[in-house]
Amino acid sequence: MKITDPHYYLDNVLLETGFDYENGVAVQTRTARQTVEIQNGKIVALRENKQHPDATLPHYDAGGKLMLPTTRDMHIHLDKTFYGGPWRSLNRPAGTTIQDMIKLEQKMLPELQPYTQERAEKLIDLLQSKGTTIARSHCNIEPVSGLKNLQNLQAVLARRQAGFECEIVAFPQHGLLLSKSEPLMREAMQAGAHYVGGLDPTSVDGAMEKSLDTMFQIALDYDKGVDIHLHETTPSGVAAINYMVETVEKTPQLKGKLTISHAFALATLNEQQVDALANRMAAQQISIASTVPIGTLHMPLKQLHDKGVKVMTGTDSVIDHWSPYGLGDMLEKANLYAQLYIRPNEQNLSRSLFLATGDVLPLNEKGERVWPKAQDDASFVLVDASCSAEAVARISPRTATFHKGQLVWGSVAG
């Protein structure tokens, strides 16, 4: 089914209207069915259900499904995956290092390259089926791939731009310094990549300051953002985070332009150390992208978020030589966050949706509706749930995904 009408009504949309409270705590979410009027990719009005001032416009029926903001996968690798091809599991012996993985990848990339476009399309289909229409993809830039992965990914994104928007991070997966990738990274900036990537400046590049300085200088030269993979823990990971925060503090042009992906070193700090660092990060609008890891590493994501640091999530690997577990589902990430960090009452569960939607929530802390409103992009997902809290707790099924007014996955009644 396709909806490509520039102007239409969507009836029977379940929208959150407020909370019911007991002793000052939200215990239930109030909802109502309404008609949403959509024109030229925007929501232009919220109306009484089935109210159609212009009887000539087409109308569709959401079937009472809950409308939630589109979800955002802010750390994924669309350019290298087994997804869409035959099943392959990992053969990674215990003790495998990142250097071992780089060597493996250097052999494997030429085998994957013929399928890059086809599999990236399949990954986008997967993301849309989970309600995601906005993403940030890392894309390998290193001597083995050259700019080929970037060109392949840009071709796919150009084909899919009506229903999917995606930023690209030029990612020096084999080490910015180690693989002598600076010239290629600069070419990638000129070719349209949006962010300068980086990777473990001590454990891979062996020269923290030089690696980070090079990364930041490329960003400054081309007026781009930075999004670095930092897997290192203590002491090198903590030192790298401190160095990056100090660099942004000294360089106003970088304010609001740095994302640290993974940032596992933060899990090694005590509460007071995290607070102090989080205050500085929030002041410089530095964001964290986390897959919400489970296991012995407990990331202080709630503490960072409570201190005003923008915390985002993403799939990372769907199925590839790094991991076979990615589901491409940001609602699952919000559910993981809720399990790890909150007491599961109605209000806390509903708040946990922030991680999946890039801080866009239907209700504010007081239970007042703040989304959707007139002139918002008509980018949303219909979910078989009674409210946000249930959607997060149950990872409820998605039934339709819309991007700027177009139905890009699923169906509604005609």
TORRO-271947 format. One record per residue (C-alpha): residue number from 1; x, z, y. Coordinates in steps of 0.2 Angstrom, whole numbers, padded with zeros to 4 digits. Layout:
// TORRO-271947
> NUM:X:Z:Y
...
// end
This chain:
// TORRO-271947
> 1:0000:0000:0000
> 2:0006:-0004:0018
> 3:0000:0002:0035
> 4:0008:-0009:0048
> 5:-0007:-0008:0061
> 6:0000:-0004:0078
> 7:-0015:0007:0082
> 8:-0026:0017:0069
> 9:-0034:0033:0065
> 10:-0029:0044:0050
> 11:-0044:0056:0045
> 12:-0045:0071:0035
> 13:-0027:0077:0039
> 14:-0024:0096:0036
> 15:-0015:0104:0051
> 16:-0010:0121:0053
> 17:-0019:0130:0067
> 18:-0012:0148:0067
> 19:-0008:0164:0057
> 20:-0020:0178:0051
> 21:-0011:0195:0053
> 22:-0012:0212:0045
> 23:-0003:0226:0053
> 24:0007:0214:0064
> 25:0013:0203:0049
> 26:0006:0185:0045
> 27:-0002:0186:0029
> 28:-0011:0169:0029
> 29:-0010:0152:0038
> 30:-0026:0145:0046
> 31:-0029:0126:0044
> 32:-0041:0113:0050
> 33:-0045:0095:0045
> 34:-0042:0083:0060
> 35:-0041:0065:0064
> 36:-0024:0060:0070
> 37:-0023:0044:0082
> 38:-0007:0034:0080
> 39:-0002:0020:0091
> 40:0015:0011:0092
> 41:0024:0023:0082
> 42:0018:0038:0091
> 43:0004:0051:0089
> 44:-0007:0049:0104
> 45:-0021:0061:0101
> 46:-0027:0074:0089
> 47:-0046:0073:0087
> 48:-0061:0081:0079
> 49:-0061:0075:0061
> 50:-0068:0058:0059
> 51:-0070:0056:0077
> 52:-0066:0037:0082
> 53:-0069:0033:0100
> 54:-0064:0015:0097
> 55:-0074:0010:0082
> 56:-0065:-0007:0081
> 57:-0049:0002:0075
> 58:-0044:0003:0057
> 59:-0045:0021:0049
> 60:-0037:0028:0034
> 61:-0040:0045:0024
> 62:-0027:0057:0021
> 63:-0038:0066:0008
> 64:-0036:0083:0015
> 65:-0017:0083:0012
> 66:-0006:0094:0023
> 67:0004:0085:0037
> 68:0022:0092:0039
> 69:0036:0085:0050
> 70:0047:0072:0041
> 71:0062:0080:0033
> 72:0080:0076:0037
> 73:0094:0074:0025
> 74:0109:0077:0036
> 75:0123:0076:0023
> 76:0122:0062:0010
> 77:0134:0049:0003
> 78:0123:0033:0002
> 79:0138:0022:-0001
> 80:0145:0028:-0018
> 81:0133:0033:-0032
> 82:0128:0031:-0050
> 83:0110:0033:-0045
> 84:0100:0017:-0048
> 85:0112:0012:-0062
> 86:0114:0019:-0080
> 87:0116:0038:-0083
> 88:0134:0044:-0082
> 89:0139:0062:-0083
> 90:0155:0069:-0076
> 91:0171:0071:-0086
> 92:0180:0083:-0075
> 93:0191:0096:-0085
> 94:0193:0113:-0079
> 95:0206:0115:-0065
> 96:0203:0098:-0058
> 97:0209:0098:-0040
> 98:0203:0088:-0025
> 99:0219:0078:-0026
> 100:0214:0073:-0044
> 101:0197:0068:-0038
> 102:0205:0057:-0025
> 103:0215:0048:-0038
> 104:0200:0046:-0049
> 105:0190:0039:-0035
> 106:0204:0027:-0030
> 107:0202:0019:-0047
> 108:0183:0020:-0047
> 109:0178:0013:-0030
> 110:0181:-0005:-0034
> 111:0170:-0003:-0049
> 112:0156:0004:-0038
> 113:0157:-0008:-0024
> 114:0147:-0023:-0031
> 115:0132:-0011:-0032
> 116:0134:-0002:-0016
> 117:0119:-0011:-0007
> 118:0107:-0011:-0022
> 119:0111:0008:-0025
> 120:0110:0013:-0007
> 121:0092:0005:-0006
> 122:0087:0015:-0022
> 123:0094:0031:-0014
> 124:0083:0027:0002
> 125:0068:0025:-0009
> 126:0071:0042:-0017
> 127:0073:0050:0000
> 128:0057:0043:0006
> 129:0048:0048:-0009
> 130:0053:0066:-0005
> 131:0047:0065:0013
> 132:0064:0061:0022
> 133:0065:0046:0034
> 134:0080:0053:0045
> 135:0097:0055:0038
> 136:0116:0056:0041
> 137:0127:0047:0028
> 138:0145:0049:0026
> 139:0154:0033:0022
> 140:0171:0031:0014
> 141:0184:0024:0025
> 142:0201:0023:0016
> 143:0213:0010:0011
> 144:0205:0006:-0006
> 145:0188:0002:0002
> 146:0194:-0003:0020
> 147:0178:-0006:0030
> 148:0168:-0014:0015
> 149:0157:0001:0012
> 150:0153:0003:0030
> 151:0148:-0015:0031
> 152:0138:-0014:0015
> 153:0129:0002:0022
> 154:0126:-0006:0039
> 155:0118:-0021:0030
> 156:0106:-0010:0020
> 157:0101:0001:0035
> 158:0098:-0014:0046
> 159:0086:-0020:0032
> 160:0077:-0003:0031
> 161:0077:0002:0050
> 162:0058:0001:0052
> 163:0056:0015:0039
> 164:0072:0025:0039
> 165:0085:0030:0052
> 166:0102:0035:0048
> 167:0118:0040:0057
> 168:0135:0035:0049
> 169:0150:0046:0048
> 170:0166:0037:0045
> 171:0173:0048:0031
> 172:0192:0048:0027
> 173:0189:0054:0009
> 174:0207:0052:0004
> 175:0214:0062:0018
> 176:0215:0056:0036
> 177:0234:0058:0036
> 178:0237:0058:0018
> 179:0230:0040:0016
> 180:0236:0035:0033
> 181:0218:0030:0038
> 182:0219:0033:0057
> 183:0219:0014:0061
> 184:0204:0011:0049
> 185:0195:0025:0056
> 186:0197:0018:0074
> 187:0191:0001:0067
> 188:0176:0010:0060
> 189:0172:0017:0077
> 190:0173:0000:0085
> 191:0162:-0007:0071
> 192:0148:0005:0075
> 193:0150:0021:0065
> 194:0142:0036:0074
> 195:0154:0051:0069
> 196:0172:0053:0065
> 197:0174:0062:0049
> 198:0188:0073:0042
> 199:0193:0082:0026
> 200:0202:0098:0022
> 201:0216:0097:0035
> 202:0228:0109:0025
> 203:0224:0107:0007
> 204:0223:0088:0008
> 205:0232:0083:0023
> 206:0245:0097:0023
> 207:0245:0098:0042
> 208:0230:0107:0049
> 209:0233:0105:0068
> 210:0239:0087:0067
> 211:0225:0082:0056
> 212:0212:0090:0067
> 213:0220:0084:0083
> 214:0220:0066:0076
> 215:0201:0068:0071
> 216:0196:0075:0088
> 217:0207:0062:0098
> 218:0198:0047:0089
> 219:0181:0055:0094
> 220:0186:0057:0112
> 221:0194:0040:0113
> 222:0177:0032:0107
> 223:0165:0045:0114
> 224:0159:0049:0096
> 225:0153:0065:0087
> 226:0163:0074:0073
> 227:0157:0079:0056
> 228:0171:0086:0045
> 229:0170:0091:0026
> 230:0178:0108:0026
> 231:0179:0115:0008
> 232:0194:0126:0011
> 233:0191:0145:0010
> 234:0202:0159:0016
> 235:0215:0159:0024
> 236:0216:0140:0028
> 237:0198:0137:0030
> 238:0195:0151:0042
> 239:0210:0145:0052
> 240:0203:0128:0053
> 241:0186:0134:0059
> 242:0194:0145:0072
> 243:0205:0130:0078
> 244:0190:0118:0079
> 245:0180:0131:0089
> 246:0195:0134:0101
> 247:0197:0115:0103
> 248:0179:0113:0108
> 249:0180:0128:0120
> 250:0194:0119:0129
> 251:0187:0102:0128
> 252:0170:0101:0137
> 253:0167:0083:0131
> 254:0166:0089:0113
> 255:0152:0102:0117
> 256:0137:0099:0105
> 257:0147:0085:0096
> 258:0154:0095:0081
> 259:0147:0098:0064
> 260:0156:0107:0051
> 261:0150:0102:0033
> 262:0151:0115:0019
> 263:0161:0127:0029
> 264:0164:0138:0013
> 265:0176:0149:0023
> 266:0162:0157:0032
> 267:0157:0165:0015
> 268:0174:0175:0015
> 269:0170:0184:0032
> 270:0162:0200:0034
> 271:0146:0202:0045
> 272:0155:0207:0061
> 273:0167:0192:0059
> 274:0153:0180:0056
> 275:0143:0187:0071
> 276:0158:0185:0083
> 277:0161:0167:0077
> 278:0143:0162:0077
> 279:0141:0168:0095
> 280:0155:0156:0100
> 281:0149:0142:0089
> 282:0131:0144:0096
> 283:0139:0143:0114
> 284:0147:0127:0110
> 285:0132:0120:0101
> 286:0143:0118:0085
> 287:0132:0114:0070
> 288:0134:0118:0051
> 289:0128:0106:0037
> 290:0126:0115:0021
> 291:0119:0110:0004
> 292:0114:0129:0002
> 293:0126:0133:-0013
> 294:0121:0144:-0026
> 295:0133:0155:-0037
> 296:0147:0167:-0032
> 297:0149:0159:-0014
> 298:0135:0166:-0003
> 299:0135:0157:0014
> 300:0129:0167:0029
> 301:0116:0154:0033
> 302:0103:0165:0039
> 303:0115:0175:0050
> 304:0121:0159:0058
> 305:0104:0153:0061
> 306:0098:0170:0068
> 307:0113:0169:0080
> 308:0107:0152:0087
> 309:0119:0141:0077
> 310:0110:0125:0072
> 311:0110:0125:0053
> 312:0106:0108:0044
> 313:0105:0104:0025
> 314:0108:0088:0015
> 315:0109:0082:-0003
> 316:0128:0078:-0003
> 317:0129:0069:-0020
> 318:0114:0063:-0030
> 319:0123:0057:-0046
> 320:0141:0053:-0044
> 321:0158:0058:-0050
> 322:0157:0074:-0039
> 323:0140:0081:-0045
> 324:0125:0075:-0055
> 325:0113:0088:-0048
> 326:0107:0081:-0031
> 327:0088:0078:-0030
> 328:0087:0071:-0013
> 329:0073:0084:-0009
> 330:0075:0094:0007
> 331:0059:0104:0003
> 332:0069:0110:-0012
> 333:0083:0115:0000
> 334:0071:0125:0010
> 335:0065:0133:-0006
> 336:0083:0138:-0011
> 337:0086:0145:0007
> 338:0070:0155:0005
> 339:0075:0162:-0012
> 340:0092:0167:-0006
> 341:0089:0174:0011
> 342:0071:0180:0015
> 343:0058:0192:0010
> 344:0044:0179:0004
> 345:0030:0183:0015
> 346:0019:0170:0023
> 347:0028:0170:0040
> 348:0046:0170:0032
> 349:0041:0156:0020
> 350:0034:0145:0033
> 351:0049:0148:0045
> 352:0061:0142:0031
> 353:0054:0125:0033
> 354:0066:0124:0048
> 355:0080:0119:0036
> 356:0071:0104:0030
> 357:0064:0097:0046
> 358:0078:0100:0058
> 359:0070:0115:0067
> 360:0053:0106:0069
> 361:0039:0118:0063
> 362:0020:0116:0065
> 363:0018:0134:0071
> 364:0029:0145:0082
> 365:0034:0163:0079
> 366:0017:0168:0088
> 367:0007:0157:0076
> 368:0003:0144:0090
> 369:0003:0126:0085
> 370:0018:0117:0093
> 371:0018:0101:0081
> 372:0011:0088:0081
> 373:0007:0085:0099
> 374:0003:0069:0109
> 375:0019:0058:0111
> 376:0028:0065:0096
> 377:0035:0052:0084
> 378:0022:0048:0070
> 379:0035:0052:0057
> 380:0028:0064:0045
> 381:0025:0068:0026
> 382:0008:0072:0018
> 383:0010:0086:0005
> 384:-0002:0093:-0008
> 385:-0002:0110:-0002
> 386:-0013:0122:0009
> 387:0001:0127:0021
> 388:0020:0126:0025
> 389:0023:0143:0016
> 390:0015:0136:0000
> 391:0025:0119:0002
> 392:0041:0129:0003
> 393:0038:0141:-0011
> 394:0031:0128:-0023
> 395:0041:0113:-0018
> 396:0024:0104:-0017
> 397:0021:0086:-0022
> 398:0023:0073:-0008
> 399:0009:0060:-0007
> 400:0014:0049:0007
> 401:0028:0047:0020
> 402:0026:0039:0037
> 403:0040:0034:0049
> 404:0035:0030:0067
> 405:0017:0026:0061
> 406:0022:0015:0046
> 407:0018:0021:0029
> 408:0034:0019:0020
> 409:0031:0028:0003
> 410:0015:0033:-0006
> 411:-0003:0030:-0002
> 412:-0018:0036:0008
> 413:-0036:0030:0005
> 414:-0042:0015:0015
// end
